[in-house]
Amino acid sequence: MSGSELKRILEDIVREKGGKIWVARRIGRRISYLNGLKAGEEMFESSKILHDDGEYVIFAEGIAEDEWVKKKITEFMNLLKNGR
């Protein structure tokens, strides 16, 4: 897994849609944010969950979920979990 490739996907989403996006990992009942896996500027809005598979959670502010965003998140998750 390449951290720069993961970061690039998040930056692509923010560049296209605006807002902020970041990634966390569940550790038991806690959620720990993954250092470096975020893009965009704080918008001081309520965050929403774009993806939650029980292990990883992707949060966003100001990003509307559409088919393009879903495709990019799927690409991100495949790279994160499988290295491809």
Secondary structure as the mmCIF struct_conf table of DSSP 4:
data_model
#
loop_
_struct_conf.conf_type_id
_struct_conf.id
_struct_conf.beg_label_comp_id
_struct_conf.beg_label_asym_id
_struct_conf.beg_label_seq_id
_struct_conf.end_label_comp_id
_struct_conf.end_label_asym_id
_struct_conf.end_label_seq_id
HELX_RH_AL_P HELX_RH_AL_P1 GLY A 3 LYS A 17
BEND BEND1 GLY A 19 GLY A 19
STRN STRN1 LYS A 20 ILE A 27
TURN_TY1_P TURN_TY1_P1 GLY A 28 ARG A 29
STRN STRN2 ARG A 30 GLY A 40
BEND BEND2 GLU A 45 GLU A 45
STRN STRN3 LYS A 48 ASP A 52
BEND BEND3 GLY A 54 GLU A 55
STRN STRN4 TYR A 56 GLU A 61
BEND BEND4 GLY A 62 GLY A 62
HELX_RH_AL_P HELX_RH_AL_P2 GLU A 67 ASN A 82
#
